Amino acid sequence: MAIIRHTLASNMGSVVTASNSLSGRLQWRGVLCLLLLGVLGGGGHYLLGLRDIEQRLAQLHTLVERRFVGVLAQSVWDLDQHNTQQLLESINQLDGVNRVELITTLGQRQSSQLHPAAHSEWIRDFPVQSERSGNQPLASLRLYLGQQELQQQLRRRSLLFAASLMAAMQLMLLLCRHFMQRQLLRPLEQLTGQLLRERPLPLADGGRELIALDKQLQRYRQGWQARLQQQQQRADELQKQREQLSELASQRTTELDQLTRSQQLLTRLAHGFLHLPPAEQHEAITDALARIGHLLGVDHCYLLLLDEGQALQQHISWQNAQLPPADGFYLHAPLQHSPWLLPQLRQQGQLTISRLEEIPPDGHGERLLLARHGIRSLVLIALDHTAPLHGIFGCEMVNRQHDWLDKELTLLRLFAQQLCGLLLRHQLLQRQEALAQQLAAANARLQAQSLCDGLTGLASVRRLQQDKQQLFEQAFQHRQALSALMLDIDQFTAYNSHAGHLAGDDCLLRIAGLLQAQPGLAVRTKGATMLLLLPQHDPAQAAAVAEQLRQTVAALQLQHPASRVSSFVSVSIGCATLDLRRHDDIDDLIDEAARALSQAKELGRNRCVSIAPA
């Protein structure tokens, strides 16, 4: 037994000696690796820094032009030397700039302070010009550039980086050496010393020595088994912790995915529906309800729109495809007569029911209705809980109970707010569309009224201005005749005064009816004066129409006691026919008809006068 212990102690001593020798060799090799790593790290840092310096100097031209040249041109134009000097000093603070000099077109120079011990390697000039000077250069900005100072700073930073890297690796090596000594070398030394200090067992009785050796081996075996059990327990605990962490990570990933999808859906509700026409919003809201239902895992999502009497006006809903089709309870419940549901929504703005047993006795009828439709959990959110309600957003769980979480309720409230905004926008668009239609109808009526005389029904002066050019161009292009008749009721003011305005209006209506029967454009120009434009009527045909109108008015035999011309109402008519040699446009033709009317009045009225072409 003593021999065995001595042998074990000798072997362990050899192992300890070999371990110490290996530790020493590893230390020297670690030092060499540290030096090599420091050289490589510092050199790489220096090369990357040189590349960065070259890029910064290459971008310096663009930076100065974009940030300083325009402001410097303004200062030079304003002759503000103080601001110019400050700008030169600011440019001088840029990396790589040793000195800045401004040379005006008059030869004046203004420069910044020179960096101490600065050596300039390049010189770059920038034209300083302004729109006020007609894009002519006001001065020249000269930069003295060099990278000597930047390279010195880079060397210092590279040495510091290499030293930091070597210090970190040295600390790591010390930690590794401490770990080896603590976990390997010291336990071996302690075990070797313990074996050497134990007393040798007597060799007289070999059986006892074997029994003692067997007991010691059993103690070692028990100790190893206990350690194995402890390690197994630790491994089981670590496995449970891994499973818990994995489950927690999966749960957090699911929640993050749900939040991301919720954010995307809220963004879609907030911005995606803004440019949709009203006809497409119903389908878009249905799609949004389906997305909300799939996101939260509910069975039924719906949006109810109520009228002022709190009756159901419109409903938009989505239902899980795995459930049999069924009508919602809201289609069978008169919401305006609900004794418990609507008052709760008006008061709280939200109604959350995880179990139907939570409904108080006041809502007994609603509880029975929900149970009849298989609804076990419910959330209702008022889109606007002022009285009366404008709408309700709801989610249901069918044939299963669900405890609504705070995050789910928060998301539902956000969705309700977005849907409320869409609802208000939809209603606003509907009102705007209705107002636009009313405005268009009113404009059409006004347009029609503006083109027609309100009393006689003849065309108005505005209609004449609109159509006269077309009549002129048609006659000009097709070489067709065009005649104008200017008609005026003789002494109509005296007729109005003697017979009254009602009789005067009746007289105007009857004569206007005679003009409307003619194949042309009849216009009431003013008072008792009317114009008749006759396309494809030569002078003879126009004169015949005028004479027929005069005789037809006389045949009406409207009493006119105040007339000095006739006992009955009579008219005077002036006729003119388009002659391109004398008429540049249709206004000349109308003016000529008006002159013919004036001649008819001068000749005694109740007659037709035609101006024959020359």
Summary of the structure (lengths in Angstrom):
residues: 614
radius of gyration: 53.2
end to end distance: 159.5
largest distance: 178.2
contacts: 1763
relative contact order: 0.05
helix: 62%
strand: 16%
